């Protein structure tokens, strides 16, 4: 029987972990806002909230992961974009409440730490934080032998943001006649990949390195790993100038389940499905697997990554400001009266 007398013999390399921290320090430091108090390496991170900037600051927090999209990264051996997805899934969830992301922490767990892979992941997280304007203040790297298949890892992220109490966007002022504007997604984002993998790899027997023009530009892996769009900076600029009544991040549940979450009881979202063009990847998946329309709409974002609701008189200003910041924004519907017992969303 083999005897184990060191942590390394049990599968945990503390030296590799320390080297990993040293390698990512410049990446982390590059994301720091002025409010960050200390660099990576301590037991915790400190962030000084500028209380002079707010009268009644409300802290808003979110946590999320990347899900089985990670499986695509393992197959393609491409690890520099899933970190962007991780940040996006968290910060997009708090910007819809009007909160500016302040800082971010990550949790990276693997069976055996491969520094070259882990550094690529953190590069993506740092890039996501830069896109969102928040600081990567720390995280946890867990090396857990026998918990994960060789070459695989899991990711979780945590973000905290702030919004003035009187500026919280919660959908409470939405009323009949308001308009719904959709912001284009960059593709699948980070939802529906359990189904995507079954269709692409099990049903169609495709490889991540195959090129499929009808799926989109690049290889199958390139298309599927397109990072989730981060909407933070355009929306922060928008809500400083225009009154936005409600916003919904279109994640798991799609349009069907996410927009109703922000609607008052007597309001219904009427969505005109002809107002935007679905990206090729959604058309491909639906055609190849014969997916019913309602299943598509509750599994995928179908080309709309975020929806916002404003007054009719503000529509043109909202569209103009978003397009001026590089977003593809489209008027996709309106708020109508909802009868008791009826659905909160109507597709036409």
Secondary structure, DSSP 8 states (H G I E B T S, - for coil): -----STTTTT--HHHHHHHHHHHHHHHHTT--TTB-S-TTSSS--B---TTS-SSEEEEEEEEE-TTHHHHHHHHT--SSHHHHHHHHHHHHHHTTT-EEEEEEEEEEESS--HHHHHHHHHHHHHHHHHHT-EEEEEEEEE-TTTS-TT-EEEEEEEEEEEEGGG---STT--TT-EEEEEE-SSSTTSSHHHHHIIIIIIS---TT-B-TTT-SSBHHHHHT------HHHHHHHHTTS---EEEE--TTHHHHHGGGG--TTEEEEE-GGGS---HHHHHHHHHHT--HHHHHHHS-TTEEEEEEE-GGGHHHHHHHHHHTT--EEEEEEEEE--TTS-SEEE-
